[in-house]
């Protein structure tokens, strides 16, 4: 399954200039193989204090485990998504 996650944090919890907070992000990114997640992309909006993740995982539990090190850094909105092609194919099956 594909998941799109938007992580939002404040200026006060920004990890850009905080090595301990940066380490939490890196901990999550480096754990993907162990957890069984594939990262398709990570994109950031530094002035907006937002990060956008496209992840592939078999379960939501894997995604929760991936974001666990970042929980105290801000809020994360996670949505299961599919490609437009897959959505159209699913509609054809009616």
N, C-alpha and C positions, 0 to 999 in steps of 0.2 A: 504494500500500500504506500501511496505517496502522501506526505503531510507537508503543509505550508505553515510555518510558525512565524509570528511577528513578536519579537522581544522588544519591549519598551522599558527604558529606565530613565531616571531623572539626571539632571546635572550633578546632583549630590551623590548618586550611586554610579556615575559614569566610570567605566573601567579604562578609558583611554590613557589616563595619566596615573593609574594606580596599579602597581605591579601585582598586588595580591588579588585584585579583582580580575586582572588580565589572566592570571594563572587559572582562575576558575573556568574561564571561557576555554582556555587551552586544554584543561583537564577534560572537559566535555568533548571537545573536538578529537582529542587523542584517544578517547574511549570507544569510538565508533566501531572499530573492528571487534573489540571484546564484547560489546553489546549486540552487535549484529545489524548495525545501521549503516546505510550508505548516504553520504552527503552529496546531493546533486548540485548544491550551490549555497553559498552564504554571501549575502549582500548587506551593506550597511549604509545608513544615512547618518553620518556623524553629527551634523548640527541638530538633527531631529531626535537624536538619542534612540535610534531604532535599528534593529537587526532583523533581517529576513532570511529564513532558512527553508530550503527545500530538501526534505529528507525522505528516504525510503526505508520502511521497516515492516516487519510482519505483524507487529502488535503495537497497540497504544502504550503498553507497559514499557516497551523498549524506548519509545519517545520520551516518556516520563523519566526513565532512568537517565537518558541523555541530558535532559534539562535540569536534573537534580542539582548539579554543582552551581547552577546559575539562579536558583530560586530566590536567593536573598538579594540579587542584583536588580530585580525589577519584575515586571509582569510579562507573561508569555501567553499569547492567544494561538492555539493550535487547531488546525482544521485539516481533516482528511480531504484530499483533492484527487482529481483524475484528469487525464488529458481530455481535450475537447473531442478528439477522435474516439476515445473510449466511451465518452458520454453519448455521442451520437450513435455508436455501435450498440450501446445498451438500449437506446430508444428504439432501434430497428427491430429488436428481439421481441417486441410486443405482438 
